Amino acid sequence: MSYILRYFDGIGISEATRLLLTAANVEWTEEHPEWPQEKANQPHGRMPVLIEKDVDGEADFVVCESGSIERYLARKYGFIPADLKQAALQEQLRDLMFDVNHALAGRLSSRCKEDRVESEKKFEDLLALVIKEQSKLITSNGNNGLLFGDCLSYADIVSYGFYKNLLQSVVVLLPDVADIVRTMLTPEVVNLISVVESDPKVVKHTSKGNSLAVAAVME
Amino acid sequence: MSSSNASYTLRYFDAIGLAESSRILLTAAGVEWTEEHPEWPQEKPNQPHGRLPVLVEKSTDGSPDFVICESSNVERYIARTYGFLPADLKQAALQEQLRDLISDVISLFFTQIQCKGEEDKAEFQTKFDGLLETLINVQTKLLKDNGNTGRLFGDKLSYADIITYGLYINLLIGFVKFNADIADSVKSKLTPEIVKLISAVETDPLVEKHKSRGGSLVAAISA
């Protein structure tokens, strides 16, 4: 079994997928298709796309949409619990993060000042909600830096990917966002970031590039 | 499949909105369920994420009720529990990716209507139109490849069919209060294959009992 992740050459919304592939300890590579030339060759004309290559010569399995890709890998490799209730409690946190990213996309594309202010406010309100929920979960989980239980979970991984995008990717287009996010982070969430970054299952990937744990606190 | 003596409360506004797919899934599952319309925004602090919809699975053994939120998550939980999403992870992913695309379509709709600047309104309208076209093309192809039976996958009513219906009932009826033009615009873009899906869902024996507060989507399309 091996995987190809198709995406742009950047952090973006694929970091959680990269971490899940690393944590799953499977063979995987990345492709950066010519864009937009390769749009028509993707299932939804968008990226990321995940291709699972079977050794038995069966047709490749192709899945798209970052949420579905993450959930597929996380369920397959045991990072989302098999218990549907436990799974739902992790997945609802991720769904909230998608709304934060939608608000940010609104901010990015808005040209009128009033719309920018409105979408930035929506972004901050939703981000505050994410941080509040994560902090609450971490605290009730015994403050070990993890959201659920005592080993690295899907929720931990997608949270790290979420902050990596905000602090080290979006910052290129919207420099203020990183500062806003940093001031809102709680010690619990900063600890989560640090704990994930140094987890043996993902450290092979998180040690590439600039440390998110450092970016989460630096001025 | 989970225990048949489970019962649920779905908390949402008294509107079609993001709860409709969950209503249909609960109906199709044949479980006992009721709806609550919490005083809003007074009841905000009493919801897990301060938002609706919320699904409460009532406990039968004295333990706390199980409470989840976020519309996509609620839908997937019901669908997985009652077999509308396949147990096979690959088959499930192929259905779920459609819902993820739909989430972005819905998000663009709401971003667009909230824009004040004309340029931004136009920009997001273009994005919405483009992504909706992608969705319609993807769904039409799936329907054709599946024998044009009005089913996206296989031959039974699936999660994918239901959440598709849940989108179009909003675009054609539920969201009209936010944007008067949208119904006509979307209606003109529906392919015969999607119209057939809508009819197949609405008339499915498992769903028939569900009476949408917006009335029949099939009727709205033929009007």
Interface residues (C-beta under 8 A of the other chain):
Chain A: P43 H44 G45 R46 E52 F61 V63 C64 E65 S66 G67 S68 I69 R71 Y72 R75 K76 L84 K85 A87 A88 L89 E91 Q92 D95 L96 F98 D99 H102 A105 G106 S109 S110 R111 C112 E114 D115 E118 S119 L129 E133
Chain B: S2 P48 H49 G50 E57 F66 I68 C69 E70 S71 S72 N73 R76 Y77 R80 T81 L89 K90 A92 A93 L94 E96 Q97 D100 L101 S103 D104 S107 T111 Q114 C115 K116 G117 E118 E119 D120 E123 F124 K127 T134 V138
